[in-house]
């Protein structure tokens, strides 16, 4: 039942793409029969030494394509939702809205 509810939630939220910012979490919906989503796997270790910025261009293009060309929402996740996925989303919004880190505070 939980799996069916998650599929319904994905459809209700119009999620067409998922950015998985982990090395350790599989792409759960990647060949799912009931929902078609595009995946981008960005293997980022959960430690302070990772250079997440090297993934910005590719993830920004993937997110923009889903939103602007396909009219779909994008789910960006990591294991805990604390640093990796939030960094990708914040950086995307800063670039998209032309906001500096200082202005975004």
C-alpha positions as CSV (number, residue, x, y, z in Angstrom):
1,X,0.0,0.0,0.0
2,X,2.8,2.4,0.8
3,X,4.4,1.9,-2.6
4,X,1.1,2.6,-4.4
5,X,0.6,5.8,-2.3
6,X,4.0,7.0,-3.2
7,X,3.2,6.6,-6.9
8,X,0.0,8.5,-6.4
9,X,1.8,11.2,-4.6
10,X,4.4,11.5,-7.4
11,X,1.6,11.8,-10.0
12,X,-0.4,14.3,-7.8
13,X,2.8,16.5,-7.5
14,X,3.5,16.2,-11.2
15,X,7.0,14.9,-10.6
16,X,8.6,13.9,-13.9
17,X,12.2,13.8,-12.9
18,X,14.3,12.8,-9.9
19,X,17.8,13.9,-9.0
20,X,19.4,11.3,-6.7
21,X,22.4,13.0,-5.0
22,X,23.7,9.9,-3.3
23,X,26.1,7.0,-3.9
24,X,24.2,4.7,-1.5
25,X,20.5,5.1,-2.4
26,X,19.2,3.2,-5.5
27,X,16.9,4.8,-8.1
28,X,13.7,3.2,-6.7
29,X,11.3,4.3,-9.5
30,X,13.7,3.8,-12.4
31,X,11.9,1.1,-14.3
32,X,8.7,1.3,-12.3
33,X,5.6,0.0,-14.2
34,X,3.1,2.5,-12.9
35,X,5.0,5.8,-13.2
36,X,7.5,7.1,-15.8
37,X,10.2,9.3,-14.3
38,X,13.5,10.4,-15.6
39,X,16.5,9.9,-13.3
40,X,19.8,11.6,-12.9
41,X,22.1,9.9,-10.5
42,X,24.7,12.3,-9.1
43,X,27.1,10.2,-7.0
44,X,28.1,12.6,-4.1
45,X,29.6,11.1,-0.9
46,X,28.2,12.5,2.3
47,X,31.3,14.2,3.7
48,X,32.8,17.7,3.9
49,X,35.4,17.0,1.3
50,X,33.1,16.6,-1.7
51,X,33.1,19.3,-4.4
52,X,29.4,19.4,-5.2
53,X,29.9,22.4,-7.4
54,X,31.4,20.2,-10.2
55,X,27.9,18.8,-10.6
56,X,26.1,22.1,-10.9
57,X,26.1,22.5,-14.7
58,X,24.7,19.0,-15.4
59,X,22.1,19.1,-12.7
60,X,21.0,22.6,-13.6
61,X,20.5,21.5,-17.2
62,X,18.5,18.4,-16.1
63,X,16.3,20.4,-13.7
64,X,15.7,23.2,-16.2
65,X,14.8,20.8,-19.0
66,X,12.2,19.0,-16.8
67,X,10.6,22.2,-15.6
68,X,10.8,24.4,-18.7
69,X,10.5,21.9,-21.6
70,X,8.4,19.2,-20.0
71,X,6.3,21.2,-17.5
72,X,7.1,18.7,-14.8
73,X,8.3,19.1,-11.2
74,X,11.7,17.8,-10.1
75,X,12.3,15.8,-6.9
76,X,15.9,16.3,-5.6
77,X,16.9,14.0,-2.8
78,X,19.8,12.6,-0.8
79,X,19.9,10.3,2.2
80,X,18.9,12.8,4.9
81,X,18.0,15.9,2.9
82,X,20.4,18.1,4.9
83,X,23.4,19.0,2.7
84,X,23.7,17.3,-0.7
85,X,20.2,17.8,-2.2
86,X,19.7,21.2,-0.5
87,X,23.0,22.4,-1.9
88,X,22.0,21.5,-5.4
89,X,18.5,23.1,-5.1
90,X,19.9,26.3,-3.5
91,X,22.6,26.7,-6.1
92,X,20.0,26.1,-8.9
93,X,17.7,28.8,-7.5
94,X,20.6,31.2,-7.0
95,X,21.6,30.8,-10.7
96,X,18.1,30.8,-12.0
97,X,17.0,33.9,-10.1
98,X,20.4,35.5,-10.4
99,X,20.8,35.9,-6.6
100,X,24.2,36.0,-4.9
101,X,24.9,34.1,-1.7
102,X,25.0,37.4,0.2
103,X,21.7,38.5,-1.3
104,X,20.0,35.2,-0.6
105,X,20.5,35.4,3.2
